[in-house]
Amino acid sequence: MKTFSPKGSVWSVVACSAFALGLTPKGEAVEVLRWERLPLAVSLVVGEERVVFLDRNVRVGVPDAVGERLRVQSAGGAIYLRANAPIDSARLQLQDAETGALMLVDVTAAAAAPGAAPLEPVRIIDATRQAERDEEDRRDCGKSAQCAGDFMQAAPRTPVAVVLTRYAAQSLYAPLRTIEEVAGIVPVALPRNLTLETLLPALAIRAKALAAWRLADHWVTAVRLTHTDQGWLTLDPRTLQGDFVAATFQHPTLGPAGESTDTTVVYIVTRGHGLAEALLPAISPIDASNNVSPSSLRDGGHDEE
């Protein structure tokens, strides 16, 4: 095994741009994967480099069988993967340079499909490590009576929705070293098979929930939006359907399907519950067989024989 060693509509809405959050928009979102002791699947396109971000420096173990088909470079908590030929499956071992803990990543590579958009970067979150940090924060907070009230004292200066949205946007788009730590924010598991068909029913958009965080009784969910039609689409928060506190688009427009500009992220803030409970129910198709015929109405509800 080769090893590469690194160094280094019922809702209210607050609409704001990524510039207001102090971020520079990019043309693609980030795929978020949670390490929970199960191998993570990362797909590659032959000839295209894909970046995997972590919150630590790692050494990467690459199977000898892969040979020169996969180029792997690791630096500063980022892994740069580039496949030079198709790969059915190759398991990489990511070893924490400090603790020796391992993560397993199953890599596949295939030729690019005609007209397909480039794959977005990947961010891996260690669920166990995050839980340990949260527990330490809670213990430390319990030692100080002032700790629990620190955020509430600052709340009048910065609304909770803005704090959550800024944190979520930085987590997906900003370099790890620039993410502003906020006491009390914890990641939240998303429901399996969360359907978002009612989120933007009037637009030709495919939506997928990426990640969620919570602060006190507020939740923020990052949802990837992909345009599935041609032409440019201007995003308007009033088209979102659900019981939301705030919604912020990373980009104000979406480009034609298949272009690098066809994807963005919307950050949706809810209160008292997550996104799943804030969505409007789907409307079932009308079954014509259940309709009452006009003749039945004229004859007191009985069809003519």
C-alpha positions in Angstrom: 0.0 0.0 0.0 1.4 3.4 -1.0 1.2 6.2 1.6 1.3 9.9 0.9 2.2 11.9 3.9 0.7 15.4 4.2 1.8 18.6 5.9 -0.2 21.0 6.5 -47.9 29.8 1.5 -47.4 30.2 5.3 -44.0 31.6 6.1 -41.9 34.7 6.8 -38.6 35.3 5.1 -35.4 37.3 5.6 -33.6 37.5 2.2 -30.0 38.4 2.0 -27.1 37.7 -0.3 -23.8 35.8 0.2 -22.0 39.1 0.1 -23.8 40.1 3.2 -22.4 37.1 5.0 -18.9 38.0 4.1 -18.4 35.2 1.6 -17.4 35.2 -2.1 -19.8 33.0 -4.1 -18.4 30.2 -6.1 -19.9 28.3 -9.0 -20.5 25.1 -7.1 -21.8 23.8 -3.7 -20.2 21.2 -1.5 -21.3 17.6 -0.9 -21.3 16.9 2.8 -20.5 13.4 4.1 -20.7 12.3 7.7 -18.2 9.7 9.0 -20.0 7.3 11.3 -17.8 4.3 11.1 -19.2 3.3 7.7 -17.1 3.6 4.5 -17.9 6.8 2.6 -18.5 6.7 -1.2 -16.7 9.3 -3.3 -17.2 9.3 -7.1 -14.7 10.8 -9.5 -14.8 11.7 -13.2 -11.8 10.6 -15.2 -9.5 13.5 -16.0 -11.1 15.8 -13.4 -9.7 16.7 -10.0 -12.0 16.5 -7.0 -11.2 18.0 -3.6 -12.1 16.4 -0.3 -12.0 18.7 2.8 -11.5 17.5 6.3 -10.9 19.3 9.7 -7.5 17.7 10.2 -4.2 16.7 8.5 -4.3 13.1 7.3 -2.0 10.5 5.7 -3.7 8.7 2.7 -3.2 5.0 2.2 -3.7 4.0 -1.5 -4.0 0.3 -2.6 -1.2 -0.9 -4.8 -3.7 -2.3 -7.3 -4.8 1.2 -8.2 -1.3 2.0 -9.6 -1.0 5.1 -11.6 -4.8 5.3 -12.3 -5.3 7.6 -9.2 -3.3 10.6 -8.3 -3.6 11.5 -4.6 -2.2 14.6 -2.9 -2.9 15.8 0.7 -2.1 19.2 2.2 -3.6 21.3 4.9 -6.7 19.2 5.6 -7.5 18.8 1.9 -7.1 15.8 -0.3 -6.9 16.2 -4.1 -8.0 13.2 -6.1 -7.6 12.8 -9.9 -8.3 9.6 -11.7 -6.5 9.0 -15.0 -8.5 5.9 -15.9 -11.7 4.2 -14.8 -11.7 2.7 -11.3 -14.3 0.1 -10.2 -13.6 0.6 -6.6 -10.6 1.5 -4.5 -10.7 1.9 -0.7 -8.5 4.7 0.7 -7.5 4.9 4.3 -7.4 8.4 5.8 -5.3 8.4 8.9 -5.3 11.3 11.3 -1.7 12.6 11.4 -2.0 13.3 15.2 -4.2 10.6 16.7 -3.8 7.8 14.1 -7.6 7.4 13.8 -8.7 6.0 10.4 -11.5 6.9 8.0 -12.4 4.7 5.0 -13.3 6.2 1.7 -14.4 4.0 -1.3 -13.4 5.8 -4.6 -14.9 5.0 -8.0 -14.1 6.7 -11.3 -15.9 6.7 -14.6 -15.8 8.7 -17.8 -17.6 12.0 -17.9 -21.2 11.8 -19.2 -21.9 14.2 -22.2 -23.0 17.6 -20.9 -22.6 16.6 -17.2 -21.7 19.4 -14.8 -18.4 19.0 -12.8 -18.6 17.2 -9.5 -18.7 19.5 -6.4 -16.0 19.3 -3.7 -16.7 17.0 -0.7 -16.6 17.9 3.0 -16.2 15.0 5.5 -17.5 15.6 9.0 -16.5 13.3 11.8 -19.7 12.7 13.7 -18.0 11.2 16.7 -15.4 13.9 17.0 -18.1 16.6 16.7 -20.2 14.9 19.4 -17.1 14.9 21.7 -16.5 18.6 21.1 -20.1 19.4 21.9 -20.0 17.4 25.1 -16.8 19.2 26.2 -18.5 22.5 25.4 -21.5 21.5 27.6 -19.3 20.5 30.5 -17.3 23.7 30.3 -20.5 25.7 30.0 -21.8 24.1 33.2 -18.8 25.4 35.1 -19.8 29.0 34.4 -23.2 30.5 35.1 -22.4 33.2 32.6 -21.6 30.8 29.8 -25.2 29.8 29.0 -26.3 33.4 28.7 -23.4 34.6 26.6 -25.2 34.1 23.3 -28.5 35.4 24.6 -26.8 38.6 25.6 -25.3 39.0 22.1 -28.6 38.0 20.3 -30.0 41.6 20.1 -26.9 42.6 18.1 -27.0 39.6 15.8 -30.2 37.8 15.1 -30.2 34.0 15.5 -31.2 33.4 11.9 -28.2 35.5 10.7 -25.7 33.6 13.0 -27.0 30.2 11.8 -27.0 31.2 8.2 -23.5 32.6 8.3 -22.2 29.5 10.0 -23.8 27.2 7.5 -22.6 29.1 4.5 -19.0 29.2 5.9 -19.1 25.5 6.7 -20.0 24.7 3.0 -18.0 27.4 1.1 -15.2 28.9 3.3 -11.8 27.4 4.1 -11.9 25.5 7.3 -9.4 27.9 9.0 -11.8 30.8 8.4 -14.9 29.3 9.9 -16.1 31.4 12.9 -16.7 29.2 15.9 -20.1 29.8 17.6 -20.8 28.3 21.0 -24.0 26.3 21.1 -24.2 25.4 17.4 -24.4 21.6 16.9 -24.9 19.5 13.7 -28.3 17.8 13.3 -29.0 14.6 11.5 -31.2 14.9 8.5 -34.2 12.5 8.1 -33.6 9.7 5.7 -35.2 10.1 2.3 -36.3 13.6 3.0 -38.6 14.6 0.1 -38.5 18.3 -0.9 -41.0 18.2 -3.8 -43.2 20.9 -2.1 -40.3 23.3 -1.4 -40.3 25.0 -4.9 -43.2 23.3 -6.7 -43.5 26.1 -9.3 -39.9 26.0 -10.6 -37.9 23.5 -12.6 -35.6 22.8 -9.7 -34.3 19.6 -8.1 -33.7 20.1 -4.3 -31.6 18.0 -2.0 -30.9 18.6 1.7 -27.1 18.6 2.4 -26.7 19.3 6.1 -28.4 20.9 9.1 -27.3 22.7 12.3 -29.2 23.9 15.5 -28.7 26.7 17.9 -31.2 26.8 20.8 -34.7 26.5 19.3 -33.6 27.5 15.7 -32.5 25.1 12.9 -30.8 25.9 9.7 -30.8 23.5 6.8 -28.6 23.8 3.7 -30.5 22.6 0.6 -28.8 22.2 -2.8 -30.8 23.5 -5.7 -30.2 22.4 -9.3 -31.8 24.0 -12.3 -33.3 21.4 -14.7 -34.4 23.7 -17.5 -32.8 26.0 -20.0 -32.3 29.8 -19.7 -31.5 31.8 -16.6 -33.7 31.7 -13.5 -33.9 34.5 -10.9 -34.4 33.1 -7.4 -37.1 34.7 -5.3 -37.6 33.7 -1.7 -41.3 34.2 -2.1 -41.5 31.1 -4.2 -40.4 28.9 -1.3 -43.3 27.0 0.3 -43.3 26.2 4.0 -43.3 27.5 7.6 -39.9 29.2 7.6 -38.3 32.0 9.7 -35.7 33.0 7.1 -34.3 31.9 3.7 -31.0 32.9 2.0 -29.8 31.9 -1.5 -26.0 31.6 -1.9 -26.5 32.9 -5.5 -29.3 35.2 -6.8 -29.7 33.3 -10.1 -29.3 29.9 -11.7 -27.9 29.2 -15.1 -29.1 26.7 -17.7 -29.1 23.0 -16.8 -25.7 21.3 -17.4 -23.7 24.5 -16.9 -21.5 25.2 -13.9 -23.9 27.9 -12.8 -27.0 25.6 -12.6 -26.5 24.8 -8.9 -26.6 26.8 -5.7 -27.6 26.4 -2.0 -30.4 27.9 -0.1 -30.1 28.2 3.7 -33.6 27.7 5.4 -34.0 28.7 9.0 -36.9 27.2 11.0 -38.0 27.6 14.7 -39.0 24.9 17.1 -38.4 22.1 14.5 -36.4 21.1 11.6 -37.1 21.5 7.8 -39.1 18.2 7.5 -41.8 19.5 9.9 -41.9 22.9 8.2 -42.7 21.7 4.7 -46.2 21.8 3.3 -47.9 18.4 2.7 -47.9 17.1 -0.9 -51.2 17.3 -2.7 -52.4 13.9 -3.9 -53.6 13.6 -7.6 -57.3 14.0 -8.1 -59.1 10.6 -8.7 -61.9 11.3 -11.2 -63.7 8.2 -10.1 -64.5 9.8 -6.8 -66.1 12.8 -8.3 -69.9 13.3 -8.2 -71.6 13.5 -11.6 -73.7 16.5 -12.4 -76.8 14.3 -12.9 -76.5 13.0 -9.4 -76.6 16.5 -8.0 -79.8 17.3 -10.0 -81.5 14.1 -8.8 -80.7 14.4 -5.2 -77.5 12.5 -5.2 -78.8 9.4 -7.2 -77.6 8.6 -10.7 -80.3 7.9 -13.3 -80.9 4.3 -14.1 
